[in-house]
Amino acid sequence: MDMINKFYSTAVHTVSTLSGVLPGNNVTREYEVLEQVCTAGVGLMWKVYNGYKKSTKQEVSVFVFEKKVLERWSKDDRETMLETLRRGVQQLTKIRHPHVLTVQHPLEESRDSLAFATEPVFASLSNVVGDSVRSEKKLYDVEIRHGLLQLFDGLQFLHNDAKIVHRNISAETIVINKNRSWKLFGFDFCIANQPATDGTPHWPCREYTTSMHVLAQPSLEYTAPELALNSVNTPDSDLFSLGVLIFTIYAGKPLKMFGSDYSGFRRYCNELNQRKYPAMNTIPNELTESLKALLHPSASLRPKLHELKQIVYFQDVGVKTLSYLDSLYQWDNLQKSKFYKGLPQIIPTLPHRVNLHSILPYLVKEFVNSPMIPFVLPNVLLIAEMSSQREYCDHILPHLKPIFKLTDPIQILLIFMQKMDLLLKLTPAEEVKQSVLPLLYRSLECDMPQIQELCLAVLPTFSTLIDYNAMKNSVLPRIKKLCLLSSNVSVKVNCLISIGKLLENLDKWLVLDEILPFLQQIQSREPAIIMGIIGIYKIAMTNTKLGITKDVMAHKCVPFLVPLSVENGLTIAQFNTIIALIKEMLGRVEQEQREKLQQLSTIQRDNKPKDASEILANELESSTISPSASNGNKNNDDMFSGFTVGQPQGLPAASTLAPMRTREQLKISHNAMNIPAVAPALPATSTAPKGVATAAGSSKPDILSSLMQSNLSSLAPAPSPNNGWHSANPLVMNHQLASPQASNNNFSSLDDLDPFGSGSGSGNSSGGAPKPNNTNGANMYTLQQPHVNYIYPTGYSLNSIQQQQQQQSLSMNKAMAPPQTLVPQTQTVMQGTDNQNINALSQQDILNFLN
């Protein structure tokens, strides 16, 4: 919070300062003024602010002089100073040179200020020289050497071409621009050439006067001694000032401070005539002699600028490199390409700030020259590798964005692919999606296999930055197309490897719908391609997120993989890998299919309706397991819950005579029997089909009579004969069938039931055993004889059927012993053998209907 408050207070102070100074100045109409960055000029009275042009957003620096600084001056000094400042800016505006500060907008004056706009400025030399300068602003030795060479070039231009003597060379009037180039500034006291009558150059001398303000005259600390001693002003006077400047850069202060003490300055000039120099311990050894020559009291003995360039001090590799860059615009493409090829060996030896601010600006200017981009781009990316992400985003990425869109020359894509890991590390995620991904798409579509392979290799490294739609609609289709159409085996293999690495970032359905069908479209059968296919199948099958279904494995995967295993050229290890994958798939298909079938079988068995034999088998099993269940503990909903198996007196239990049959045996017995089931039960001595127990004394439930008794007992009594009671017999017309009377009909089985009017008590018309006479009336019943019209098929003879049934009944009764019968649980009275037959239906029809 303290930092925020501090920043806020600084911003408010800056805005308030500017609002009080610049509102009436025309510079603010075209330029937006931001924070202050440095000071410059005589007495550091010019305040320098960052800014930009409102129309073009071009970055500039705005120099502002506040007139209130001169409020304490006398009126004459104030007017003189303002006129000096105006003349200096006007002269600066007229001069155009790479090492002279460039003016973007001329001087504008208002009631409160003077202001003009220039190229972006980093600081003045006075701001970066001295012990109090912060470490990040201190100059490197290579920067000093290169900067001095730039000043030499600027002064040569002034002296030889412009014929101007600067007269104010000092740390305050040397400005360092944003690219760390040193620029000449402060032409307030410059003197133009006024040739003599004979044509010789002449620069008039303005003698120093103590009556004027010290800032309204050239600084005595940098003034040449001949001005005070001989009143002579020549270009060599600037060389003396240059020597003092060099001493100031290394020592942190001038040779001697004079202020306004002009007499002290004259005494010092006499000392220089005696060659009394201050200690130069801080000056590099290779520069000491040249510096002493520049400080020589005799102007004619000072070295010339072109001579100074040749000294050992300036023969450093880094200095030469920076100097070459200054003159690069004069070279042709062949010379430039040779220089750029050797630059990667020099960049690591230079300070990072020099690379970022002094070399990089020259490199990015070459981006407009398309043939030079392949030579420049590696150097730019090398500097990016040494930069932080913030430096990369501020100084490098804006220049790379247009290059990302280029495909010609093709080497651009190759260089980007080789440095893709660096781009992904430094480029923000949003910029990756907007600029880097389209670059990859173009790389996949190019014709160079080397670029394609590099692109395929780096693509999985940032797959998490690719959204689902881009992956499905842009990336995968291009990889698939490249794999199918390319004739290069290495490219095909790299396509498969890239897809395999991308699988973990895909979803299951995209793999099943897009990837697996694509693998079957590949016609190549080289071992490397086959193993790439096998790898994708292996990953897709073992990855828990994906998981190939058993249906896909059974119908598509295994039929496709088996032919691959017999391809020629496979090694034994490759063959074993394919076979192991096939076996693993088959094992999973077997396991999953068996589990599915077992589940379905369980569900079907639980939901399947049970037939009579299954119900009887369940009842018998329950009776065997729990004998007490026959005493009334069974579920009342069971259709046999009202009956139990009676045991005749004097006979052993059935379980002691014959083993209990299982449910399956009962089913087999039921389906295999062809004997009519009219009789209540088979006697122990009768012949039974295979699988039916025939032990003496064993009894079987009468299934037919039990089912019919269950149907009859479940019906409620009705008040009238035609109350809707229906017969289960489809051959009976139910609307003519009367309901039994509950008050008279007390049935426990089908024994003695005669629904067809064969006799109510005297005997059986078919020759069966007579009805037992129960005097208690417990089993006495009467049956209302309904008038029923039965429907018979064509050729159905009632008399012949009745005779056949009577004969069968007689033969069976003779061979059958008294059987066990089903009796109600509430009574254990043994009933006689059921000798009643059904006159209208055959026994086989009833069995067919029940089944």
C-alpha positions, 0 to 999 in steps of 0.5 A: 500500500505504501508503494501504491501511495508513493506512486500515486503521489508522484503521479499527482505531483507530475500532473500538477506540475505539468498542468501548471506549466504546459496548458498554454503551450502548443506542444500539448496540442499534438503531444501527450506528456507523461513522466519526467525522465531526466534533466539536460542543458545549461545548469540542467534547466531543461526538464525532459519528459516522456511522451508520444504524438497523439495522432501517430502514437510515436514515442518522443521526449518533450523538453520543458523550460519553466520561466519561473526558474529565472524569477530571481534573476535580474531582468537583463539576465533573464532576457539574455538567458531566454534569448540564449535558450531560444537561439540554441533550440533554433540552431539545434533544429537546423542541424541534421546528423545521426549524432546530433539530437533530432528535433521532432517539433520546433520550439513553442513558447508560452507565458510560463514555459518553453517546450519542444519535442525530440527523439526519445531520450534516456538521460543526459551524460551528467545524469549518469556520471558521478558517484551518486548515480544508481548502478543500473544507470552507470555506464559500461566501458564499452558504452563510454568508448563507443559514445566518445567515437560518436561524439568525435563523428558529431564534432567532425560534422560540426567543424568540417561541414557545418563550420560551427564551434560548439563552445559548450561541450560538457556533461550537461549538453551531451544527451544519450537517446533511447538506443544509448547513442550519444548526441550533441545538444546545447547549442546555446553558445555556438559560433558559426564561421564568419570567413575573413576577407581572404576566405580563411575560416574565422570564429569570433571570440566572445570574451567571458564577463563577470557582469552576466550570470554564470549560466548565461555564459559557457562553463569555465570548467570546460572552457579552453585556456586560449579563450582567456589568455589569447581571446582566440576561438577555434574548433580546437577549443572544442577538443580541449572541452572534449578532453575535460569531458573524458576526464569527467566521465572517468573521474566523476568531476571536471579537472577543477571547479571554478564557478564564476571565478574567472581570475581563478580560471586564468591562473589555472590556464597558466598552470596548464602551460607548465604541463601541470596535469591533475592525477589520472589514476582513474583514466585507462592506460591506453587513453592517458597520453591522448587525454593529456594531448587533448588538454595541451594549452596550445590548440595547434598541438592537440590531436585531430579527431580522426587521429583519436579514432585510431588509438588502441583505446578504440580498437575493442571488438565491442566498440568496432561492432557498435561502430559498424552498426552505426554505419550499417545503412551504407553497406550492401546486403552481401556485406551485411550478411557477413557481419550478421553471421559473425554477430552471434559470437560477439553478442555474448561478450557484451553487456546485456543492456548494450545488446538490448538497447544498442544492438537490437534497435539496429537489428529490428530495422533490418526486418523491412529488408526481407532477404536479410531477415534470416541473417538478422533473426538468429541474433534477435532471438539470441538477445531474447534468450538473454532477456527477461520476459518483461524485456522481451515483451517490451522490446522484442515481441512487438517487432517479431509479430509481423515476422510471425506472419511471413513465409518467405524466405522459408528459412524464417519458419525454420529459425522459429521452429528451432527456437520455439521453446524459447518463444513459448517460454517468453511469449504470453499465452494470449500472444501464443494463441494469436501469433505463434499458433498460426505460425505452426499451422503454416509450418505444417503446410510448408514443403520442407520436411525439416521444418515439418519435423521440427514443428511436429516435435514442438507442437505437443510442448504447448498443447495445453494452450490450444483450445478444443476447437482449434485442436479438433478443427485446425491442428489434428486435420493438418497433422493427419493430412501431412501424414497421409500425403507426405512421401517422407517416412520420417515425417509420417513417423513424426506425425504419429509420435506427435499424435501419441503425445497429444492423446493425453490432452484429447477426450475419449470421443475425439480419439474414437472418432478422429484418431483411430479411424485415421490410423486405418487409412495409413497405407504405408507398412514400414516397420517404423510406421507400424510401431508408431501406430501400435504406440497410439493404440497402446496409449489409447487403450491403457490411458484411463481417461481414454479407454477403447471400448470392447466393441471398438477393439473387437470390431475395428482394432483387432481385425486391423492389428492382426494383419500388421503382425505378419508384415515383412520387415518386422523384427522379433521384438516388434512382432512380440510387441504387436502380439502382446497388444493383440492378446491384451485387447482380446483379454479385455474383450473376453473379460468385459464380455463375460461380465456383461453376459453374466449380468444379463443372465442374472437379470433374465433369470430374476425377471423370467416368469416361472412355469409350474415345474419350477414352482413345484421344484422350489416348493419341494426344495423348501420342504426338504430344507425346512420341514416345518414350512409345510405346517403353514409357514409358507408365503400366502401368495404362493399358488400352492400355499393351501396344500401340502403333500399328504402321506398315507398311513403305513407308508414311509416318507418319500424322501426315504424311498427315492431322492428328491429331484432337482428343478432341472430334473423336474423340467426334463420329466415334465417336458418328456412325459407323454402320459395324459395327466387326467389321473391325480398322480402316478402309482408307484408301480406304473411305468414312468418316463426316464428321469421320473422317480418310480420308487414304491410308495413315492407320491407326486403332486397332481399338477393339473388338479392343483392349478385348476383348484388354485384358479377356482379357489381364487374366485370370489362368490357372485350373487348370480350365476352370470356374474362374470366368472370365466373359465381358463379353457379357451374352448369354453364360451365364457358368457354361457358358463355359470359361476360355482356357488361358494356356499355349496362348493368346497373343493380341495382338489379336482377329485370327484369334480364333475362339471359336465353333469355325469352324476352328483353322488351315485357314481362315475359315468366313466367307470371311475371309483365311486365317490366316498360318502362322508356323513360329516358333510366336510367334503360334500358339495353340489355343483350347478350344472350349467348349459355350456356350448363347447367349440370343437374343431372340425372332425372332432368326435365327442363319442369316440373321444369319450370312449377312448378316455374311458378305456385309458382311465380304466387301464390306468386305474387298474395299474395304479395304487392309491397315490399321495394327494394334495390336501389342505393344510387345515385338514389331513383327511385322505381323499380317494383316487380322482376318477373323474375325467373331462368329457369335452377335452382331451388330456393333451389339449389341457397340457398344451394349454397349460404349457 
